[in-house]
Amino acid sequence: MKIGVKVVPGAKITQIQPSIGEDLKVWVKGQPKEGEANLCVIELLAKHFKVAKSQIRIVSGYKSRNKLIEIIGII
């Protein structure tokens, strides 16, 4: 399953909110340096979808706020 994610790094709270269509808007406390925010996004999505962190992969947008995420094992 692939989903679009808009990330807000450096937020005071960590949360996921559905956005337009099937996209998600994700707030994470991690800063956008050295991939810290990306790791926080992966951890949060793993908890949300109840899968292992290794089943979540950033397909595109590694250095962007708009990312395409692939979740392996969910149809």
N, CA, C and O atoms as a GROMACS GRO file, in nm:
protein
  300
    1MET      N    1   0.085  -0.117   0.000
    1MET     CA    2   0.000   0.000   0.000
    1MET      C    3   0.089   0.124   0.000
    1MET      O    4   0.186   0.131   0.076
    2LYS      N    5   0.056   0.220  -0.085
    2LYS     CA    6   0.132   0.345  -0.089
    2LYS      C    7   0.041   0.460  -0.051
    2LYS      O    8  -0.074   0.466  -0.095
    3ILE      N    9   0.092   0.551   0.031
    3ILE     CA   10   0.014   0.667   0.073
    3ILE      C   11   0.101   0.792   0.064
    3ILE      O   12   0.223   0.786   0.079
    4GLY      N   13   0.037   0.904   0.040
    4GLY     CA   14   0.104   1.032   0.043
    4GLY      C   15   0.098   1.087   0.185
    4GLY      O   16  -0.004   1.076   0.252
    5VAL      N   17   0.208   1.146   0.229
    5VAL     CA   18   0.216   1.201   0.364
    5VAL      C   19   0.275   1.340   0.357
    5VAL      O   20   0.378   1.362   0.293
    6LYS      N   21   0.210   1.435   0.425
    6LYS     CA   22   0.266   1.569   0.441
    6LYS      C   23   0.316   1.577   0.585
    6LYS      O   24   0.238   1.556   0.678
    7VAL      N   25   0.442   1.607   0.603
    7VAL     CA   26   0.506   1.606   0.734
    7VAL      C   27   0.526   1.748   0.785
    7VAL      O   28   0.569   1.836   0.711
    8VAL      N   29   0.495   1.767   0.914
    8VAL     CA   30   0.523   1.893   0.983
    8VAL      C   31   0.626   1.860   1.091
    8VAL      O   32   0.589   1.813   1.199
    9PRO      N   33   0.755   1.886   1.064
    9PRO     CA   34   0.859   1.853   1.162
    9PRO      C   35   0.868   1.960   1.272
    9PRO      O   36   0.824   2.073   1.253
   10GLY      N   37   0.925   1.923   1.385
   10GLY     CA   38   0.946   2.018   1.494
   10GLY      C   39   0.818   2.060   1.564
   10GLY      O   40   0.814   2.166   1.626
   11ALA      N   41   0.714   1.978   1.557
   11ALA     CA   42   0.587   2.011   1.620
   11ALA      C   43   0.593   1.984   1.771
   11ALA      O   44   0.678   1.907   1.817
   12LYS      N   45   0.504   2.048   1.845
   12LYS     CA   46   0.499   2.025   1.990
   12LYS      C   47   0.433   1.892   2.024
   12LYS      O   48   0.461   1.833   2.128
   13ILE      N   49   0.346   1.845   1.936
   13ILE     CA   50   0.277   1.719   1.958
   13ILE      C   51   0.302   1.625   1.840
   13ILE      O   52   0.339   1.669   1.731
   14THR      N   53   0.280   1.497   1.863
   14THR     CA   54   0.292   1.397   1.757
   14THR      C   55   0.153   1.344   1.728
   14THR      O   56   0.086   1.291   1.817
   15GLN      N   57   0.109   1.359   1.603
   15GLN     CA   58  -0.025   1.311   1.568
   15GLN      C   59  -0.036   1.286   1.418
   15GLN      O   60   0.046   1.332   1.339
   16ILE      N   61  -0.141   1.212   1.382
   16ILE     CA   62  -0.174   1.185   1.243
   16ILE      C   63  -0.315   1.233   1.219
   16ILE      O   64  -0.405   1.208   1.300
   17GLN      N   65  -0.336   1.303   1.107
   17GLN     CA   66  -0.469   1.351   1.072
   17GLN      C   67  -0.494   1.319   0.925
   17GLN      O   68  -0.410   1.349   0.840
   18PRO      N   69  -0.610   1.259   0.893
   18PRO     CA   70  -0.642   1.237   0.752
   18PRO      C   71  -0.650   1.370   0.679
   18PRO      O   72  -0.697   1.469   0.734
   19SER      N   73  -0.605   1.371   0.555
   19SER     CA   74  -0.609   1.491   0.474
   19SER      C   75  -0.699   1.463   0.354
   19SER      O   76  -0.780   1.370   0.357
   20ILE      N   77  -0.685   1.540   0.251
   20ILE     CA   78  -0.767   1.525   0.131
   20ILE      C   79  -0.736   1.390   0.065
   20ILE      O   80  -0.620   1.354   0.048
   21GLY      N   81  -0.841   1.317   0.028
   21GLY     CA   82  -0.822   1.188  -0.038
   21GLY      C   83  -0.768   1.085   0.060
   21GLY      O   84  -0.817   1.072   0.172
   22GLU      N   85  -0.667   1.012   0.017
   22GLU     CA   86  -0.607   0.910   0.102
   22GLU      C   87  -0.479   0.958   0.168
   22GLU      O   88  -0.412   0.880   0.236
   23ASP      N   89  -0.443   1.084   0.148
   23ASP     CA   90  -0.321   1.137   0.207
   23ASP      C   91  -0.337   1.158   0.357
   23ASP      O   92  -0.449   1.171   0.408
   24LEU      N   93  -0.223   1.162   0.427
   24LEU     CA   94  -0.222   1.189   0.570
   24LEU      C   95  -0.137   1.311   0.598
   24LEU      O   96  -0.043   1.340   0.524
   25LYS      N   97  -0.170   1.382   0.705
   25LYS     CA   98  -0.087   1.490   0.753
   25LYS      C   99  -0.033   1.445   0.887
   25LYS      O  100  -0.109   1.406   0.975
   26VAL      N  101   0.100   1.450   0.903
   26VAL     CA  102   0.166   1.396   1.019
   26VAL      C  103   0.250   1.504   1.086
   26VAL      O  104   0.332   1.570   1.022
   27TRP      N  105   0.229   1.522   1.216
   27TRP     CA  106   0.309   1.612   1.297
   27TRP      C  107   0.404   1.529   1.380
   27TRP      O  108   0.362   1.436   1.449
   28VAL      N  109   0.534   1.562   1.376
   28VAL     CA  110   0.634   1.489   1.456
   28VAL      C  111   0.724   1.588   1.529
   28VAL      O  112   0.743   1.701   1.484
   29LYS      N  113   0.777   1.544   1.642
   29LYS     CA  114   0.864   1.630   1.722
   29LYS      C  115   1.006   1.637   1.665
   29LYS      O  116   1.078   1.733   1.692
   30GLY      N  117   1.045   1.538   1.588
   30GLY     CA  118   1.180   1.533   1.532
   30GLY      C  119   1.208   1.649   1.438
   30GLY      O  120   1.120   1.696   1.366
   31GLN      N  121   1.333   1.693   1.440
   31GLN     CA  122   1.377   1.802   1.354
   31GLN      C  123   1.419   1.748   1.217
   31GLN      O  124   1.461   1.632   1.206
   32PRO      N  125   1.408   1.831   1.113
   32PRO     CA  126   1.441   1.783   0.978
   32PRO      C  127   1.591   1.782   0.948
   32PRO      O  128   1.632   1.823   0.839
   33LYS      N  129   1.671   1.738   1.041
   33LYS     CA  130   1.814   1.728   1.015
   33LYS      C  131   1.862   1.588   1.045
   33LYS      O  132   1.817   1.525   1.141
   34GLU      N  133   1.951   1.539   0.962
   34GLU     CA  134   2.010   1.406   0.974
   34GLU      C  135   1.904   1.296   0.975
   34GLU      O  136   1.926   1.190   1.034
   35GLY      N  137   1.788   1.319   0.912
   35GLY     CA  138   1.685   1.217   0.899
   35GLY      C  139   1.605   1.191   1.026
   35GLY      O  140   1.530   1.093   1.032
   36GLU      N  141   1.618   1.277   1.125
   36GLU     CA  142   1.548   1.257   1.253
   36GLU      C  143   1.397   1.259   1.235
   36GLU      O  144   1.327   1.175   1.291
   37ALA      N  145   1.345   1.354   1.157
   37ALA     CA  146   1.201   1.363   1.134
   37ALA      C  147   1.151   1.241   1.057
   37ALA      O  148   1.042   1.190   1.085
   38ASN      N  149   1.229   1.193   0.961
   38ASN     CA  150   1.190   1.074   0.885
   38ASN      C  151   1.177   0.952   0.975
   38ASN      O  152   1.084   0.873   0.959
   39LEU      N  153   1.270   0.936   1.069
   39LEU     CA  154   1.262   0.823   1.162
   39LEU      C  155   1.138   0.834   1.249
   39LEU      O  156   1.072   0.734   1.277
   40CYS      N  157   1.106   0.956   1.293
   40CYS     CA  158   0.985   0.976   1.373
   40CYS      C  159   0.859   0.944   1.293
   40CYS      O  160   0.764   0.886   1.347
   41VAL      N  161   0.858   0.980   1.165
   41VAL     CA  162   0.743   0.949   1.079
   41VAL      C  163   0.727   0.798   1.066
   41VAL      O  164   0.615   0.746   1.076
   42ILE      N  165   0.836   0.728   1.044
   42ILE     CA  166   0.831   0.582   1.031
   42ILE      C  167   0.780   0.518   1.159
   42ILE      O  168   0.696   0.428   1.154
   43GLU      N  169   0.830   0.563   1.274
   43GLU     CA  170   0.785   0.507   1.402
   43GLU      C  171   0.636   0.533   1.425
   43GLU      O  172   0.563   0.443   1.468
   44LEU      N  173   0.592   0.654   1.397
   44LEU     CA  174   0.452   0.689   1.418
   44LEU      C  175   0.359   0.609   1.325
   44LEU      O  176   0.255   0.560   1.369
   45LEU      N  177   0.396   0.597   1.199
   45LEU     CA  178   0.314   0.521   1.105
   45LEU      C  179   0.313   0.372   1.139
   45LEU      O  180   0.211   0.304   1.120
   46ALA      N  181   0.424   0.320   1.190
   46ALA     CA  182   0.429   0.180   1.231
   46ALA      C  183   0.331   0.153   1.344
   46ALA      O  184   0.261   0.052   1.344
   47LYS      N  185   0.325   0.244   1.440
   47LYS     CA  186   0.229   0.229   1.550
   47LYS      C  187   0.086   0.243   1.500
   47LYS      O  188  -0.003   0.168   1.540
   48HIS      N  189   0.063   0.339   1.412
   48HIS     CA  190  -0.072   0.366   1.361
   48HIS      C  191  -0.127   0.246   1.282
   48HIS      O  192  -0.242   0.208   1.301
   49PHE      N  193  -0.045   0.188   1.195
   49PHE     CA  194  -0.090   0.078   1.111
   49PHE      C  195  -0.062  -0.059   1.174
   49PHE      O  196  -0.094  -0.163   1.116
   50LYS      N  197  -0.001  -0.060   1.293
   50LYS     CA  198   0.028  -0.184   1.367
   50LYS      C  199   0.114  -0.280   1.286
   50LYS      O  200   0.081  -0.398   1.270
   51VAL      N  201   0.225  -0.227   1.235
   51VAL     CA  202   0.322  -0.308   1.161
   51VAL      C  203   0.461  -0.276   1.217
   51VAL      O  204   0.478  -0.181   1.293
   52ALA      N  205   0.558  -0.357   1.179
   52ALA     CA  206   0.696  -0.332   1.220
   52ALA      C  207   0.753  -0.213   1.143
   52ALA      O  208   0.711  -0.184   1.030
   53LYS      N  209   0.848  -0.143   1.204
   53LYS     CA  210   0.910  -0.028   1.137
   53LYS      C  211   0.978  -0.070   1.007
   53LYS      O  212   0.988   0.010   0.914
   54SER      N  213   1.025  -0.193   1.001
   54SER     CA  214   1.093  -0.241   0.881
   54SER      C  215   0.997  -0.259   0.763
   54SER      O  216   1.042  -0.276   0.650
   55GLN      N  217   0.867  -0.257   0.789
   55GLN     CA  218   0.768  -0.270   0.682
   55GLN      C  219   0.728  -0.136   0.623
   55GLN      O  220   0.644  -0.131   0.533
   56ILE      N  221   0.786  -0.029   0.671
   56ILE     CA  222   0.754   0.105   0.621
   56ILE      C  223   0.878   0.162   0.554
   56ILE      O  224   0.988   0.158   0.609
   57ARG      N  225   0.857   0.215   0.433
   57ARG     CA  226   0.969   0.265   0.354
   57ARG      C  227   0.930   0.396   0.288
   57ARG      O  228   0.820   0.410   0.235
   58ILE      N  229   1.021   0.492   0.291
   58ILE     CA  230   1.000   0.619   0.220
   58ILE      C  231   1.042   0.596   0.075
   58ILE      O  232   1.160   0.574   0.047
   59VAL      N  233   0.945   0.603  -0.016
   59VAL     CA  234   0.972   0.578  -0.158
   59VAL      C  235   1.029   0.704  -0.223
   59VAL      O  236   1.126   0.696  -0.298
   60SER      N  237   0.968   0.819  -0.194
   60SER     CA  238   1.019   0.945  -0.249
   60SER      C  239   0.992   1.057  -0.150
   60SER      O  240   0.903   1.047  -0.065
   61GLY      N  241   1.069   1.164  -0.161
   61GLY     CA  242   1.052   1.279  -0.075
   61GLY      C  243   1.132   1.272   0.054
   61GLY      O  244   1.091   1.329   0.155
   62TYR      N  245   1.244   1.202   0.051
   62TYR     CA  246   1.323   1.185   0.173
   62TYR      C  247   1.365   1.319   0.233
   62TYR      O  248   1.372   1.332   0.355
   63LYS      N  249   1.392   1.419   0.149
   63LYS     CA  250   1.432   1.551   0.198
   63LYS      C  251   1.323   1.654   0.180
   63LYS      O  252   1.350   1.774   0.182
   64SER      N  253   1.200   1.610   0.162
   64SER     CA  254   1.086   1.698   0.140
   64SER      C  255   0.981   1.676   0.248
   64SER      O  256   0.980   1.572   0.314
   65ARG      N  257   0.893   1.773   0.266
   65ARG     CA  258   0.782   1.756   0.359
   65ARG      C  259   0.673   1.666   0.300
   65ARG      O  260   0.597   1.603   0.374
   66ASN      N  261   0.667   1.659   0.167
   66ASN     CA  262   0.570   1.573   0.100
   66ASN      C  263   0.640   1.443   0.062
   66ASN      O  264   0.737   1.443  -0.014
   67LYS      N  265   0.590   1.333   0.118
   67LYS     CA  266   0.655   1.204   0.098
   67LYS      C  267   0.557   1.102   0.043
   67LYS      O  268   0.436   1.112   0.063
   68LEU      N  269   0.611   1.003  -0.026
   68LEU     CA  270   0.535   0.887  -0.069
   68LEU      C  271   0.587   0.771   0.015
   68LEU      O  272   0.706   0.738   0.010
   69ILE      N  273   0.499   0.710   0.092
   69ILE     CA  274   0.535   0.604   0.184
   69ILE      C  275   0.476   0.472   0.137
   69ILE      O  276   0.360   0.467   0.098
   70GLU      N  277   0.556   0.366   0.141
   70GLU     CA  278   0.508   0.232   0.109
   70GLU      C  279   0.502   0.152   0.237
   70GLU      O  280   0.599   0.147   0.314
   71ILE      N  281   0.388   0.087   0.260
   71ILE     CA  282   0.370   0.001   0.377
   71ILE      C  283   0.354  -0.141   0.325
   71ILE      O  284   0.256  -0.172   0.258
   72ILE      N  285   0.450  -0.225   0.356
   72ILE     CA  286   0.450  -0.363   0.309
   72ILE      C  287   0.364  -0.446   0.404
   72ILE      O  288   0.377  -0.436   0.526
   73GLY      N  289   0.279  -0.529   0.347
   73GLY     CA  290   0.197  -0.619   0.428
   73GLY      C  291   0.056  -0.570   0.448
   73GLY      O  292  -0.025  -0.641   0.507
   74ILE      N  293   0.023  -0.449   0.400
   74ILE     CA  294  -0.113  -0.396   0.408
   74ILE      C  295  -0.162  -0.377   0.265
   74ILE      O  296  -0.092  -0.319   0.182
   75ILE      N  297  -0.280  -0.425   0.238
   75ILE     CA  298  -0.337  -0.413   0.103
   75ILE      C  299  -0.426  -0.293   0.095
   75ILE      O  300  -0.483  -0.265  -0.010
   0.00000   0.00000   0.00000
